[in-house]
Amino acid sequence: MYSNKEHVNILTSLLVAHGIRHAVVCPGSRNSSIVHNLNECPDIACYPVTDERSAGFYALGMTQALQQPVAVCVTSGTALLNLAPAVAEAWYQHRPLVVISADRPPQWIDQLDGQTLPQPDALGRFVRKAVSLPEIRDDEQRWYCNRLVNEALIVRNAPVHINVPISEPLFDYTVSDLPVERRIEWLPADIAPSTLSHVARMFLQAQRPMLISGQPMNPLLDEAVSLVAGDDSYVPDFVLCIGDSIVSKRLKRFLRKARETWVVNETGEVTDTFMNLTHVVQGDGEAVADHIRMMLVMEPHPFVKRWDDLLEHVRRQVGAYEPAYSEMAAVKYFESQVGYAVVHYANSSAIRLANSFAGAHPVFCNRGVNGIEGSLSTAAGFSVVSDERVFCVIGDLSFFYDQNALWNRNLRGNFRILLLNNGCGGIFNMLSGLEQSAARDRLVAAGHHTSAEGICRQNDVVYLSVNHAAQLPSAIDTLLYLESDRPVLLEVFTDPDDDARVLRDYYQALSL
């Protein structure tokens, strides 16, 4: 039996009609009729997460795994505001997150009633579409409600927000069937062959063309640029950029020397990262890149080969480099053994190490706005809907900030965590000049003496730890291959000064 709230039933019916099959649900009374309907609906699987901030990132991780829209449902009041970090990240990752918030009736907003605040536009510009459904009194409102839900759900590649005011009584579940609702469909527009040919022609006719893929991996480009930064003969005159953000600041500064950049994205947005943008092509960047690669097989380009040779040289040097015991040593050994797997990296030092050592597997990272707050939750959400083992490589501040990712009943043994704990935000030890500040260690880098062991115990997570180089290979092998029906975490304790020194030695060891 379903709720007697007609607008909730219309919403539920259209979620199913538009292919929504997974929903992360948070506790509350005002949203209970929505959660009840989602649970009753045989086409939708529900995943409970108590912490709304964590729940938003869980849903984001699910969209990454499924390549489909995923709903996240919260109650009224500040619950919705807790989704803002995940929604902002989803916006910049172009992920189809469907935010559903229960709300108080509009007449009670700002009247000192509990859990009331203006919700309809609370997520601002970080959603492509925001609608607030009417509580239905007649056929025109019924049509209007249907239209609003369709308007939100036909959006692709961006988060949307559906706000649902619900009057009391809240707990009446007396409707036997969902209504059959009109579905408005969306049809994609592909890049025309003439556009593909034009982009490829411009690329191949350039004297020094470069194809760059962002969000988040740019493997070994930071190292390569560090070797040729002063040599303008390596600077491209034509950059074709697909994907999203670039991790390396050094690479971004280098590409700002280029004469022009063309960007390909699915939204047609102007993203002038290198400050020399001349063209925006709306379409599938991977399709354009595949076309360029095919053309390069038939017609090799000397500048492209020059960069390929440089990257191969760097690749050999990186492969031969043996770091002392450190975060770098842990990541290098992990990547040498993990093979083809799903690997999430947290922001800051972790993703920078991935850019140096990650193998030929998918790498996920919340580089949309680069926050650390949902790194663990995103990976956890991915694991919940994946049959593969999902790994998360994460620093200590990111992990402890997001520890509620482990506080729910959804996790299984396919989720594995490599926790790099050097007792602070290690990246702050690598920022030249910051060492002059007496506030660096305690206030900026948030130095601590915390371990994940107790967190793992309370959440039934298998806990492993390592403190020395001799223990590292066997510990990582255990993380990779241990059979377990519960998540497994390996905590690698390192010294932040050693981590910084190893990183400096690594770049000094590179040479042409």
N, C-alpha and C positions, 0 to 999 in steps of 0.2 A: 504494500500500500504506500502511496505517495502523499506528500504534503497537500493540504487544501489551499495553499497559496498559489493562485493561478499563474502569476508571473514567474514564480520559482519553477513550476512545471513546464512552462514554455521554455525557460532557460535550459532546463535539464534535457528536454526533447531536442533542442537545437544543438546543444553540446554533442549529443550522440550523432545527430545528422551531419555535423561538420567534422566528425572523426576524432573527437576528443575521447581518449580511452584511458587516460591516467590523470588522477587528481591527488594533489597533496592537500590534506585537510588539517586545520588547526582547531583546537577546542574553543567552545563558546556557546552561549545560548541564542544570541541573535542570529547566528548563522546555522543553527541546528536544523532548520527545515531544509536548507541547501545541502548540508552534509548528509542528512537522512536520505534525501533523494539520490545523491551520488552513490551512497552505499546500497540503496535499493536497486539501482539501475544495473542490470547484469552486464552491460557493455562497458562499464567504467570501473577500473580498479582504484581503490582508495589507499592512501599511505598516510598514516597519522604522524605529524611532527608538532610537538608542543610549542617550540620556540619559533615565532613567526619569521624572524630574520633568517634563521636556519632553514625554515620551510621554503622560503623564496629561492634560496640557493639549491635546495634539493630539487625543486621543480626545474630550475635552470639546468642542472646536471642531467635530468631526465630528457629535456629537449635535445641536449647534445647527443645522448645515447640513441634516442628514438628517431631523431630528425622529424619530429612531429610536435604539434602544439601540446602543451601540458597545462592543466589548470592548477591554481593554488587558491584555496578558499579560506578566508579569515572572517572573524567576527567584527563588530563595529568598534569605532574609537581608534586608539593608538595602534591597535593590531595592524591596521592597514599601513600606517607609517613605517612599521618595522619591515615591510616589504621593499621599501624604497631602494636600499643598496642593491638588492638582487635585480630589481626592475631596471635600475640604471645600467647595471652590467649587461642585462639582456638586451637593452636598447643598443648598446654599442657592439654587442655580438650579433645583432640582428636575429635574435631567438624569439620564437613564438610563444611567449609566456602569457597565459590567460589569467589575469588577476580577477577574482570574484570576491567582493567584499559585501557582507551584510551591513545594513545601515539602519539607524533609527528613522522614523518618519520625519520628513523635512520640517514639519511644524515644531519639532522638539529640538532642533539644532540651536545651540547657543542659549538654551533655556535652563542651564544648570541641571539638566537631566544626565544620568550616568552614561558614560561611554558615547558621548555625542561630540562630534566636530564636523566641519564641512568636508565631506568625503568625495563628492563627485569629481573634483579636479585635483585631488590631493597629490597625485603622482606627476602632475605637471607635464612637461614636455618629454618625459621619458616613456610615455606610451603613445602609440600612433593613433589610437582611438580610445576615448573615454565616454561611456554612456551610463546613465542612471535610469533604471527601469521604473515605470509607473506601477503602482498597485492598481490592478484592473477593476474598473467599475462598469465598462461598456465595451461594445465591439470596436469602437475607434481606438480606445486605449489598448485593446487586445492586439489590433493591427500594429499600433505604434510600438508596443513591446516586442513583437516579433521582428519588426524592422530594425529596432535598435540592436537586438542581439545579433541579427545577421550582419549588420554593419560592422560590429566588432569582430565577429568570427571569420569574416572573409579577409581580414588583414593577414598578410603573410610577412614573415621575416621581421617581426617587431612585436613587442609586448602590447597588450591592450588591457583595459580596465572596465569591468562590468560591475557597477554598484547597484545593490539591491535593497532599497528600503523595505522593511518588513514590520507591520503593525502587530501588536498582540491581539489575540492569543497566538502563541508561537508553536504549540505542540499538538497540532491536529493533523493526523495522518490517516485520512479517510478516502482518498481518491485511488481508485483501483488501477487506472492506466494513465500513462502520459498522453498528452494530446499529440496528434499528427500535425506537424508544423511545416509551413512553407520554408524551404531552404533556398537562399540566394547564393549562386555559385560564382566563383572567381576563376577566370581563365588566364594562364600565364602568357606573357608576350616574350618570345625568344628573340635573341639577337639575330638580325637578318644576315644572310650570307655576305651581302655587300658590305655590311659593317665589319664583319670579321676580316674580310679581305683587305679593307682599308686599314684597319689597325695593324694587321700583319705586314702590309706593304710599308707603312710608316716605320715599323720596327726594323725591318730588314734593310730599308734604305738609309737608316741612320748609320753614321760612322762608328758610334760607340753606344750601342743599345744595351739596356739591362732590364731584365724581368725580375721584379721583386714581389714576393708573396709575404704578406703580414699575418698577424694573429694566429698563434704567437711566435711561430718558429722562423728564425733566419739563421740556420745552422752555419756556424763558423764564419759568418760574415763579419762579426765584430773583430775576430782575430785577423781575418784577411785585411780589413780596413786598417787595423793597427800597424800592419806592415807596409802599406802603400799610401797612407794618409797624406804624405807630402809629395806624392807623385801624381801630378795632374793627368798624366797619360792614362791612368786607370779611371778617371772620372767619366761617367757616361754623359753623352749629350742628349740621350733620349731614354727616359725611365718609364716603363710600363708597370704600374703598381696594381696588384690585386690583393684581396684580403683586407685585413683591418690593421691594427696597430703594429708598430715596429718596436721591439724590445730595446735594441741597442741605441743609446744616445749617440755614440760615436758614428754609427752607420747613418743615423738621421743627419748629423752635421755634415758628413761626407756627401750625401746625396743632395744636400742643399747647394752644392757647387754645380750640379747638373744644369743644362740649359732649359730643359722642359720635362714635365711629367704628365703622363696620361693615366688617369685612374679609372678602373672598371669596378663598379659595384652594383648591387641589385636594387639600390634605392635611388640612384642618381644624385646622391648628396655630394656637395663640394667638400672634399677633405684635402686641404692643401698642406700636408705635413711637411713637405720639402720646400715650401715657399716658392715653387716654380711651376705650379699646375697650369696647364693650358687647355686640357680637354677632360671631360667626364663622360664615360660611356656607361649607360645603364644596361646591365645584363649580368650574366653568369661569368665571373672572373675565371673560374676553372676551365670553362669552355674556351675562353679566349686564350688562356695559357696553353691548353692542350693543342690548340690550333697553331700557336707560335712554335711550340716544341716540334710538332710535325713538320712545319716549314723549315726549321733549322736542321732537321735530319736530311731533308732534300737539298737544302742550300745552307751549309755551315757558314757561320759568320766569324771572322778572325777575332773580333773583340770579345765575343761570347766565349770562344775557345780560350782566349787569354785569361779570362776570369775563371773558367773551368779548371785550367791548369793551376792557377793560383790556389783555388780552393782545394784541389787534390794535394798540392804541396802542404797546405796547412793541415789537411786531414791526416796525412802521414805523420807529421810532427806531433799532432795531438795524440794520435794513437800510440806513439812511442813514449810520450811523457808519462812518468810514473810519479804521481804526487805523493808526498808524505801523508801520514794519517791526518785526515781533515774531512770536512764536508765534501770537498772535491773528490777525494779518494773514494768516499762512499758512493757518490753519484756515478763516478766513472765505472766502478766495479758493478754496481747495480745495472747500469746500461749495457755493460758487456755481457750480462747474463740474462736479461729479461726477455730478449728476443722480440717477437711481434706481439705486442700486448696493448691494452688501453692504459695510458699513463697520464695522470693529471699532475701538474706541477703548480705549487703555490707561487704567489708573486714574490718579488724581491730577489734574494740570492738564489733561490731554488730554480726559477725559470732561467736565470742567467747561466747557471750550470747546465741546464738542459740544452741551451743553445750551443754549448761546447761539446756535449757528450751524448745527447739523445740519439738513438739509433733509428732504424727505418720503421717506426711505429707512430700511430697517432699521438700527438701531444696536445693536451687541453690545458688552458690556463685562463683565468679571468683577467684578461688584459684590456677589457673594454674601458674600464675606468681605473684598473690596476689596484683595487682595494684588496686587503688581505682578509676581510671579515668573513667571506663565505667560501674560502678555498676548500676546506674539508667537507662542508655540506654539499658543495657542487659535486665533488667526486663521490661522496656517499650516495647522493641521489642518482647519479649515473649507475652506480653498482646495483642499486635496487631493481632496475629494469633491464639489467644486462646479464646474459648467461656467461660472459667472459670474466676472468679475473681483472679487477680494476685496481690499479695502484695509484697512490697519492704520495708524492714526494713533497714534504712540507717543512718549513722552518718552525722554530719553537713559538715565536710570537703569534704567527698565523694559527698554529695548532691550538694553543691555549685560549686564544680569542674565540675560536669557533668550536670549542670542545663539545657544545651541545649537539653537534652533528652526530655524536655517538649515543646520545640520549634518546633513543626511540627503538621501536620493536621491528623495524624493517630490515636491518642489516643482516648479512649472511657472511659465510666464509669466503666469498669471492672478493671481499674488500680487504686490501692490504695497504698499510701505511708505513712509509719510511720517514721517520721523524728526525730531522737534523737539529739537535739541541746543543747550541754553544752558549746558552745562558744569556742571550741578548739578541737584539736585532743586528746580526753580524754585518750587514751591509754598511752600517754606520761606522764600522772600523775601517772601511775602505774609502771613505770620502775625505779627500785631501783637504786639510784645513780644520775639519771638525775636531781633530785631536787637541786643538788649542782651547777647546771649551771644557771647563770643569763640569759642565752639565751633561757631557756626552754619554758616559757610561750609565749613570743612574737614571737620568731624566729623558734623554733623547733615545738611547738604545734600549732603555727599559731593562737593565740588567736584573737577573733573577737567579734563583737556585731551585727551580721547580722541575719536577719529573712527572711524566705521564703515567707512572705505574699505578697510582691510586685511581686516576680517571679510568684506566683500563679495567681495574678490578671492579669498580662500581658499575661498569657498563658491560661486563662479561666479554671483554676483548682480550685475546691472547697477547701477553706482553713479553717482549724480548728486549734485551739491551746489550750494548757493546761499548767498551771504553778504550780499546787498544787495537792497533793495526792487525795483530795476529788473529784477533777474534772476528775481524770484519767479514772476510769471505764466507766463512761457515754461517755466520749470523744472517747475512743477506741471502744465502742459499736457502736457509730455513724459511725466511720470509717469502721467498719465491715459491717454494715447493711443499711446504708443510700442508698436510691435509687437515682441514678444520671446517667445522660448520659455523664457526664464529669468526668475526674479523680478527686480523693479526696485525700487531704494531711492533715495529722494531725501532727503538730509540737509540740513536747514535750520538754519544756525548763527545763533543770536541771542544777545543779551546779557541775563542774568537781571534786571539792574536796569531795562533797557528794558521787558522783559516785565511786570514788576511795575508800572511807571509806566503803561504802556498799559492794564493792567487797571483801575487806579484811575481813569484818565481816562474809561474806558468807563462805569463806574458813575456817575461824576459827570456825564456827559453825558445820562444818563437823567433825565427829568422828566415830571411830569403836566401 
